[in-house]
Amino acid sequence: MATKFPQVLVFATILALIFCFPQMTVAAPAIYNANHTTIIAQGSKTFSETDLTPQFRQQIQGVRQRRNLEIKKVLSASQQTQLIKNLRGGDRLLPALDKLQLSSDQREMIKAIVKISDLKTKAILSGYPLH
């Protein structure tokens, strides 16, 4: 009897969440097009923005700008200068950051900043509002 109560409680909680937040119950994408070749990738990989609405593009641009500002706060002035040179030299963000002489604390902070921005971008692309 003691083991059934936690199981019932978990089941009741799941049902309550399903009824309270029905839009969150679908784990699969709502629309799947087998002929669509756009790949939405993680991290520093690219994706095609041709199918995005102007609102999505603006939201993603805002996430990127905040990410860049937060990374800038972590770097020293000389590291910022070197990062700009690396980016203008054709490097993408993560390889350009890897070329810098970063402390372990700076690496961890930048890793967290990039992870948060990736999650925000995925949330925007999946249609969930950011608050």
Steps between C-alpha positions, in 0.01 A plus 500: 500500500785737584650464150171565323451847648815654338406335169149641518639842596739500204222390264265769636771764460561399140129513424470841664787633290348359183167668568650829620757531220368312197737677260799347682381142468606456139864389484517459122506795260158607381601513133743263334599542138719217367609710201615790713881518511547770761688377803472683828821417675644540846777730612713665238357305208292699256143470386308653216301803603312527172185342645492713814255781547636850563388468862705181549801661333471802728470281810802292399697816425416627849621174657826522304553864595446423869734201471770715342458770764528245782811345342651846463450561873701185578797590276778749567563786255790319332295179472215697343743646245638155418149356471404772252813421294417130504140563392602739224754241391214265418472292817159416641431598861600182684825439306587868542445471874708181514799690361495742795703449816204458735511410867296200613244736660464694175457176305228379736316834490512514120391137474199578721416814301511309170290214643234742625484681168473166316209399723329835446544466123354149507207626704434776247520258207271250668238766559517526878491857633796626701430681823 
